[in-house]
Every structure is written in C-alpha cells, then in structure tokens.
Amino acid sequence: MTVSTLAFSSSGSVLTPFPAAAVETSLRGDLIQAVKDEASIRGIALPTSAADIAKAPFQMDSLVVVSILCVIEPIVGFELPESVVRTGGYRSVDSALYQLLPRIEAQWKKRKGGKP
C-alpha cells in the first residue's frame, strides 16, 4: 500500500504529493552503500541482504548522512537543511530512515505550502 501526503495551498487546492516512496528508496540505497563502504574499509562482515544490512547495528556518522542528503534533493526539488540529520549519527540504516523521513517530509510541507 502506497501512502502519500498531500500539501494544500492556502486556497485549499492540492499541490504535489510528497514523494515518500522515491525518497525512502533513494535514501535507503545510499545509506546501505555507505555502510558497505565503511564496513569494507574497516574489515567488518555484513549480512548479505539489503534488508538485513539495514537492520544491522552499524554506527553511521552524521556528516556521512548529511552528504547523502544531496541525492534526494532533486526528488524533493530543494536543498535540505543539515538540521534534518541528528547530531551524533545513527546506529543503523533503519534508525536513520525512521528519524529522517518525517523530518524531510516536514521540510517538504514547509516548502510546498502545507503545514508540517
């Protein structure tokens, strides 16, 4: 089931829906790749499936996550502030997505005229 959030203009007309699936897919792929790259450098074995890597405990630096935000900026249509990323990083890809997606959506609503 796909869920979309719609932003409304002040006149009540529907604006573009938040591209939740595209944002999540793009972020998930890049976060998993960042974990794979770091694990390779550090000689850490990871699970083989993407779903298992996303769940695996693996510390991700907030600066790495900030650099990944640029990948979804073309999807949302604007530059995201670094403040959407939690200082101190994340303990897994899933924990990053859990925290990032609502913050990105709130920024999208703010930019597109809806209320966060």
C-alpha positions as CSV (number, residue, x, y, z in Angstrom):
1,M,0.0,0.0,0.0
2,T,1.4,3.3,-1.0
3,V,0.7,6.3,1.2
4,S,1.2,9.9,0.0
5,T,1.0,13.1,1.9
6,L,-0.6,16.0,0.0
7,A,0.3,19.6,0.6
8,F,-2.5,22.1,0.2
9,S,-2.1,25.7,-0.8
10,S,-3.7,28.5,1.2
11,S,-6.6,28.4,-1.2
12,G,-7.2,24.7,-0.5
13,S,-6.1,23.4,-3.8
14,V,-4.0,20.2,-3.8
15,L,-0.3,20.6,-4.5
16,T,2.2,17.9,-5.4
17,P,2.1,14.9,-3.1
18,F,5.2,14.1,-1.0
19,P,7.3,11.5,-2.9
20,A,7.7,9.3,0.1
21,A,8.5,6.1,-1.8
22,A,11.1,7.7,-4.0
23,V,12.8,9.5,-1.1
24,E,12.9,6.3,1.0
25,T,14.2,4.1,-1.8
26,S,16.9,6.6,-2.7
27,L,18.0,7.2,0.9
28,R,17.9,3.5,1.8
29,G,20.1,2.6,-1.2
30,D,22.7,5.3,-0.5
31,L,22.7,4.6,3.3
32,I,23.2,0.9,2.7
33,Q,26.0,1.6,0.2
34,A,27.7,3.9,2.8
35,V,27.5,1.1,5.4
36,K,29.0,-1.3,2.9
37,D,31.8,1.0,2.0
38,E,32.7,1.7,5.6
39,A,32.5,-2.0,6.6
40,S,34.8,-2.8,3.7
41,I,37.4,-0.3,4.9
42,R,37.2,-1.5,8.5
43,G,37.1,-5.2,7.6
44,I,33.7,-5.8,9.1
45,A,31.5,-8.6,7.8
46,L,27.9,-7.6,7.0
47,P,24.8,-9.6,6.3
48,T,24.3,-10.4,2.6
49,S,20.8,-9.0,2.0
50,A,20.0,-5.3,1.9
51,A,17.1,-5.7,4.4
52,D,19.5,-7.4,6.9
53,I,22.1,-4.7,6.4
54,A,19.5,-2.0,7.1
55,K,18.6,-3.7,10.4
56,A,22.2,-4.4,11.4
57,P,23.8,-2.3,14.1
58,F,26.3,-0.1,12.4
59,Q,27.3,3.4,13.6
60,M,26.8,6.0,10.8
61,D,28.4,9.4,11.2
62,S,26.1,12.3,10.9
63,L,28.4,14.0,8.4
64,V,28.2,11.0,6.1
65,V,24.4,11.2,6.3
66,V,24.4,14.9,5.5
67,S,26.4,14.2,2.4
68,I,23.9,11.6,1.3
69,L,21.0,14.2,1.5
70,C,22.1,15.7,-1.8
71,V,20.9,12.6,-3.5
72,I,17.3,13.2,-2.7
73,E,17.3,17.0,-3.3
74,P,16.4,16.5,-7.0
75,I,13.5,14.4,-5.8
76,V,12.1,16.9,-3.4
77,G,13.1,19.9,-5.5
78,F,15.0,21.9,-2.9
79,E,18.1,21.9,-0.8
80,L,17.5,20.2,2.6
81,P,19.0,21.8,5.7
82,E,21.6,19.9,7.6
83,S,19.4,20.1,10.7
84,V,17.2,17.2,9.4
85,V,20.1,15.0,10.4
86,R,20.5,14.1,14.1
87,T,23.8,15.2,15.6
88,G,25.9,12.2,16.5
89,G,24.7,9.9,13.7
90,Y,22.7,6.8,13.7
91,R,23.0,3.2,14.9
92,S,21.6,1.6,11.7
93,V,20.1,2.4,8.3
94,D,16.6,1.7,9.6
95,S,17.1,4.0,12.6
96,A,18.3,6.7,10.2
97,L,15.3,6.3,8.0
98,Y,12.9,6.3,10.9
99,Q,14.2,9.7,12.0
100,L,15.0,11.3,8.7
101,L,11.8,10.6,6.7
102,P,9.4,12.5,8.9
103,R,11.9,15.5,9.1
104,I,12.3,15.5,5.3
105,E,8.6,15.4,4.8
106,A,8.1,18.3,7.3
107,Q,10.6,20.3,5.3
108,W,8.8,19.4,2.1
109,K,5.4,20.5,3.5
110,K,7.0,23.8,4.7
111,R,8.5,24.5,1.3
112,K,5.4,23.4,-0.7
113,G,2.9,25.4,1.4
114,G,1.5,22.7,3.7
115,K,1.8,22.6,7.5
116,P,4.3,20.1,8.9
